[in-house]
Amino acid sequence: MLFGHDKIEILHLPTPLEYLKNVSEDLGINVYCKRDDLTNLATGGNKLRKLEYFLKDAMDKGATMLITEGGAQTNHGRLTAAVAAKYGLKCAIVTADEYPGEISANLLLDGMMGCPVFFVSDMETGRQAVIDKFTAEGEKVYYVPMGGSNEIGMLGYVECAIELDRQARDLDIADATIYVTVGSMGTYLGMLLGLKECGSDLKLVGINVLPYGEVGHEEEALRKALWNYYNSSCKALGLDTDRFDIKPEDFVIETAHIHGAYNNAVEEVREVMYYLARKEAIIIDPCYTGKTFEAIYDGAKNGDIPQGSDVIFMHTGGLPGIYTRHHRVELERELMPYMHIGEF
């Protein structure tokens, strides 16, 4: 039990913390990868740690159906559908995105697991309409917020940070710097609280991939949003904020790798995707982990990360993202030279 909340154990933990020998030798820094992409349902990803806690809360409340929301290609939605399928619940996903013109990537997996996706014109009214529809049909609906990012979902990464601290100590990298994606903020905030809770010497840097606020003021807006999230979570969990001694300036966030939009196709991100695949056979995605690993790569190359530093890359999954149309067409175009058709 963590801060008064229990979970249903879904995952085979701990996930590995791997040393990336080839990348480390090339970049001159010691790069380790926390493999939260290897969690064990529906191609895996970080949201499953959060869903262990949501599932317990939903089951305790007698839920028969999970409903969540996100982008059309939401990884969180796909994994919510996976947990629902595994534990005999119904599931639906609501998105305010336009239908992308094909059933691919996460949408394909959603359908395979029997999870309907509702494309709505307005998220707030659309979400409520979907909840009302299934409630009227007799389901007891449990709502899971976007990205699983509230005080309950955050607990999965409080736990992960404590797990990672133990692994880092075992590898004698107890003061390494962790690089993790910041989107809906639950993974980052949970990790920060977990590191504080166990007295870790690990440092945490968040790489923002979801624009907040006005251009040029993203960092300020995100820090404010994190501060509000932190205070509301402590209140909801009945925790004194003095327990963690966190201040707004403790949120270390980089916004240089947003590239102007969320989930956009970016050549520089694809280049580091190819780099990591060819150096270590590790596949990262173009929306989340690609931008986070780009921050590590660029930091090593330009000297922002000093030579010899110990770095931990949080691999939070997202594999299906490479199969979305707007990313796939660029990947196919660039990788076509590797296809030798009728040459011999």
Legacy VTK file of the C-alpha trace (Angstrom):
# vtk DataFile Version 3.0
C-alpha trace
ASCII
DATASET POLYDATA
POINTS 344 float
0.000 0.000 0.000
1.283 3.460 -0.928
-0.051 6.633 0.729
-3.235 4.754 1.673
-3.854 3.279 -1.781
-3.427 -0.330 -2.842
-3.117 -1.756 -6.355
-3.875 -4.868 -8.347
-0.567 -6.336 -9.510
-0.559 -6.500 -13.286
3.119 -6.192 -14.096
6.272 -8.262 -13.831
8.420 -5.880 -11.820
11.033 -4.540 -11.596
11.550 -3.606 -15.232
15.206 -3.831 -16.323
17.747 -1.037 -16.017
20.144 -1.683 -18.900
23.550 -0.200 -19.646
23.728 0.971 -23.267
27.334 0.122 -24.082
27.421 1.199 -27.732
25.657 4.507 -27.172
27.782 5.221 -24.112
31.026 4.659 -25.970
29.858 6.837 -28.844
28.530 9.754 -26.781
31.147 9.696 -24.020
28.557 9.514 -21.269
27.250 6.484 -19.374
23.714 5.899 -20.630
21.345 3.501 -18.894
17.821 2.717 -20.048
14.932 1.991 -17.669
12.836 -0.370 -19.760
9.282 0.546 -18.862
8.462 -0.223 -22.482
8.736 -3.899 -21.490
5.663 -3.970 -19.289
3.571 -6.934 -20.231
0.203 -6.013 -21.766
-0.613 -4.828 -25.320
2.978 -3.847 -26.325
3.645 -2.206 -22.942
4.340 1.294 -21.690
4.425 3.480 -18.606
0.666 3.882 -18.216
0.328 0.324 -16.928
2.027 1.281 -13.656
-0.671 3.903 -13.163
-3.433 1.553 -14.187
-2.535 -0.920 -11.431
-3.808 1.694 -8.970
-6.781 2.789 -11.079
-7.893 -0.809 -11.529
-7.913 -1.446 -7.780
-9.914 1.734 -7.150
-12.358 0.878 -9.950
-12.880 -2.686 -8.741
-13.361 -1.518 -5.148
-16.103 0.812 -6.398
-17.836 -1.964 -8.318
-17.076 -0.597 -11.785
-18.012 -2.619 -14.840
-16.512 -0.230 -17.384
-13.507 2.075 -17.754
-13.814 5.236 -19.836
-10.842 7.441 -20.628
-9.788 10.141 -23.071
-6.842 11.380 -25.105
-5.607 11.883 -28.622
-6.798 9.564 -31.367
-3.567 7.593 -30.969
-3.483 7.655 -27.192
-1.092 5.115 -25.688
-2.867 5.523 -22.377
-6.203 4.659 -24.009
-4.747 1.529 -25.583
-3.388 0.343 -22.230
-6.631 1.182 -20.426
-8.382 -1.029 -22.977
-5.788 -3.732 -22.319
-6.328 -3.706 -18.558
-10.096 -3.759 -19.062
-9.856 -6.749 -21.391
-7.552 -8.631 -19.020
-9.815 -8.098 -16.004
-13.221 -8.567 -17.609
-14.310 -4.945 -17.824
-15.689 -2.987 -20.744
-13.803 0.071 -21.987
-14.308 3.096 -24.234
-12.003 5.885 -25.354
-13.102 9.448 -26.130
-11.062 11.746 -28.364
-11.614 15.241 -29.716
-9.189 14.567 -32.593
-10.450 14.096 -36.113
-10.613 10.565 -37.449
-7.211 10.078 -39.141
-8.617 8.306 -42.191
-7.360 4.836 -41.309
-7.444 2.313 -38.513
-3.773 1.955 -37.663
-1.372 1.906 -34.708
-3.168 2.331 -31.373
-6.581 2.544 -33.041
-6.002 -0.863 -34.576
-5.057 -2.334 -31.205
-8.034 -0.648 -29.512
-10.371 -2.365 -31.945
-8.612 -5.715 -31.583
-9.273 -5.553 -27.845
-12.935 -4.689 -28.408
-12.694 -1.094 -27.249
-14.828 1.494 -29.089
-13.304 4.910 -29.796
-15.652 7.896 -29.898
-14.535 10.847 -32.043
-16.316 13.894 -30.602
-16.352 17.588 -31.496
-15.928 18.794 -27.914
-14.146 16.749 -25.277
-16.112 17.882 -22.226
-19.592 17.415 -23.656
-18.560 14.378 -25.710
-17.029 12.618 -22.722
-20.140 13.168 -20.647
-22.356 11.949 -23.486
-20.366 8.715 -23.729
-20.493 8.228 -19.941
-24.259 8.871 -19.989
-24.750 6.426 -22.870
-23.102 3.510 -21.102
-24.590 4.400 -17.713
-28.044 4.274 -19.299
-27.173 0.833 -20.660
-26.548 -0.390 -17.129
-22.763 -0.052 -16.825
-21.118 1.305 -13.696
-18.588 3.635 -15.268
-15.225 4.507 -13.769
-13.553 7.511 -15.411
-9.762 7.452 -15.844
-8.341 10.922 -16.666
-6.167 11.693 -19.669
-2.797 10.032 -19.330
-3.864 8.529 -16.014
-2.537 11.722 -14.480
-4.156 12.443 -11.143
-3.207 11.641 -7.573
-4.057 7.941 -8.007
-2.245 7.382 -11.298
0.783 9.291 -10.080
1.343 6.608 -7.432
2.585 4.191 -10.077
5.615 6.394 -10.652
6.203 7.132 -7.000
6.675 3.375 -6.776
8.803 3.297 -9.949
11.171 5.961 -8.614
11.752 3.959 -5.440
12.374 0.846 -7.568
14.781 2.746 -9.819
16.677 4.193 -6.858
17.397 0.657 -5.607
18.577 -0.435 -9.049
20.799 2.626 -9.441
22.418 1.989 -6.062
23.100 -1.618 -7.054
24.856 -0.362 -10.202
26.786 2.323 -8.286
25.116 5.173 -10.175
23.125 6.508 -7.217
23.596 10.163 -8.261
22.753 9.759 -11.961
20.395 12.114 -13.791
17.086 10.675 -15.012
15.566 12.022 -18.220
11.816 11.432 -18.538
9.099 12.686 -20.874
6.627 15.266 -19.577
3.208 15.161 -21.222
0.224 14.910 -18.905
2.739 15.266 -16.024
1.818 12.243 -13.866
4.934 10.214 -14.608
7.266 13.134 -13.922
5.537 14.295 -10.735
5.203 10.763 -9.391
8.902 10.165 -9.939
9.856 13.406 -8.205
7.754 12.517 -5.160
9.140 8.983 -5.130
12.738 10.206 -5.201
11.999 12.613 -2.366
10.175 9.930 -0.382
13.106 7.494 -0.435
15.799 10.156 0.037
17.361 9.408 -3.332
20.384 11.218 -4.743
19.111 10.695 -8.272
18.305 13.899 -10.144
15.281 14.282 -12.422
14.955 16.241 -15.667
11.646 16.429 -17.509
11.587 16.792 -21.291
8.388 18.537 -22.291
6.656 17.255 -25.441
3.221 18.813 -24.933
3.162 22.616 -25.324
1.866 24.578 -22.340
1.116 28.285 -22.310
2.292 30.864 -24.805
5.335 30.426 -27.025
8.400 31.496 -25.077
6.679 30.976 -21.723
6.180 27.197 -21.845
8.504 26.451 -18.955
6.830 28.965 -16.670
3.355 27.642 -17.534
4.391 24.032 -17.035
6.051 24.741 -13.700
2.846 26.436 -12.535
0.751 23.480 -13.720
3.057 21.041 -11.915
2.908 23.087 -8.738
-0.898 23.041 -8.821
-0.900 19.296 -9.564
1.488 18.673 -6.685
-0.583 20.612 -4.163
-3.903 19.132 -5.269
-2.430 15.601 -5.165
-1.071 16.052 -1.659
-4.447 17.362 -0.536
-6.322 14.465 -2.146
-3.943 11.912 -0.614
-4.040 13.563 2.812
-0.310 14.315 2.737
1.425 17.361 4.181
3.371 19.154 1.452
6.197 19.643 3.979
6.756 15.884 3.798
8.428 16.288 0.399
9.850 19.813 0.751
9.211 20.548 -2.931
9.273 24.104 -4.272
8.316 25.322 -7.769
11.995 25.715 -8.667
12.551 22.007 -7.975
10.710 21.165 -11.204
13.594 20.868 -13.689
12.031 21.023 -17.150
13.484 21.395 -20.652
11.250 22.757 -23.409
13.766 22.908 -26.261
12.632 19.627 -27.835
8.916 20.313 -28.272
9.635 21.255 -31.917
6.586 23.491 -32.014
3.785 20.981 -31.520
2.632 17.767 -29.936
3.127 14.501 -31.835
4.422 16.231 -34.953
6.714 14.576 -37.484
10.256 15.903 -36.879
13.315 14.883 -38.893
15.743 15.368 -35.981
13.649 13.071 -33.794
13.565 10.390 -36.474
17.342 10.614 -36.732
17.805 9.731 -33.055
15.223 6.971 -33.436
17.404 5.455 -36.177
20.509 6.050 -34.085
19.222 4.165 -31.043
17.788 1.358 -33.166
21.095 0.889 -34.990
23.279 1.179 -31.894
21.231 -0.827 -29.383
18.221 -2.360 -31.210
15.930 -0.300 -28.967
12.876 1.189 -30.671
11.578 4.552 -29.479
8.589 6.523 -30.734
8.386 9.917 -32.488
6.025 11.606 -29.999
7.407 10.925 -26.529
10.563 8.891 -26.096
12.107 10.100 -29.351
12.092 13.700 -28.148
13.393 12.696 -24.727
16.262 10.681 -26.131
17.020 13.552 -28.521
17.570 15.742 -25.438
20.153 13.257 -24.135
21.835 12.930 -27.524
21.994 16.682 -28.096
23.130 17.309 -24.510
26.045 14.900 -24.910
27.032 16.370 -28.276
26.895 20.038 -27.261
28.431 19.607 -23.806
25.344 20.372 -21.718
25.761 16.852 -20.336
29.431 16.643 -19.260
31.544 13.769 -20.532
31.571 10.821 -18.146
28.173 11.687 -16.655
25.758 8.957 -15.605
22.392 9.305 -17.335
19.213 7.218 -17.106
16.798 7.348 -20.037
13.232 6.468 -19.005
11.795 4.431 -21.858
8.064 4.849 -21.360
6.963 2.863 -24.425
4.747 4.174 -27.221
5.789 1.659 -29.885
2.505 1.816 -31.878
3.165 5.501 -32.553
5.601 4.688 -35.354
2.688 3.192 -37.325
0.530 6.332 -37.391
0.124 7.678 -40.902
1.878 11.054 -40.567
4.938 9.444 -38.974
4.881 6.281 -41.054
4.978 8.050 -44.419
8.142 9.921 -43.408
9.771 6.790 -42.016
8.929 4.849 -45.176
10.313 7.594 -47.414
13.593 7.777 -45.520
14.011 4.024 -45.158
13.147 3.125 -48.758
16.871 2.934 -49.710
17.080 -0.150 -47.498
14.586 -1.957 -49.738
16.308 -3.735 -52.674
13.534 -4.872 -54.952
14.321 -7.113 -57.933
18.029 -6.306 -57.765
19.107 -9.954 -58.023
LINES 1 345
344 0 1 2 3 4 5 6 7 8 9 10 11 12 13 14 15 16 17 18 19 20 21 22 23 24 25 26 27 28 29 30 31 32 33 34 35 36 37 38 39 40 41 42 43 44 45 46 47 48 49 50 51 52 53 54 55 56 57 58 59 60 61 62 63 64 65 66 67 68 69 70 71 72 73 74 75 76 77 78 79 80 81 82 83 84 85 86 87 88 89 90 91 92 93 94 95 96 97 98 99 100 101 102 103 104 105 106 107 108 109 110 111 112 113 114 115 116 117 118 119 120 121 122 123 124 125 126 127 128 129 130 131 132 133 134 135 136 137 138 139 140 141 142 143 144 145 146 147 148 149 150 151 152 153 154 155 156 157 158 159 160 161 162 163 164 165 166 167 168 169 170 171 172 173 174 175 176 177 178 179 180 181 182 183 184 185 186 187 188 189 190 191 192 193 194 195 196 197 198 199 200 201 202 203 204 205 206 207 208 209 210 211 212 213 214 215 216 217 218 219 220 221 222 223 224 225 226 227 228 229 230 231 232 233 234 235 236 237 238 239 240 241 242 243 244 245 246 247 248 249 250 251 252 253 254 255 256 257 258 259 260 261 262 263 264 265 266 267 268 269 270 271 272 273 274 275 276 277 278 279 280 281 282 283 284 285 286 287 288 289 290 291 292 293 294 295 296 297 298 299 300 301 302 303 304 305 306 307 308 309 310 311 312 313 314 315 316 317 318 319 320 321 322 323 324 325 326 327 328 329 330 331 332 333 334 335 336 337 338 339 340 341 342 343
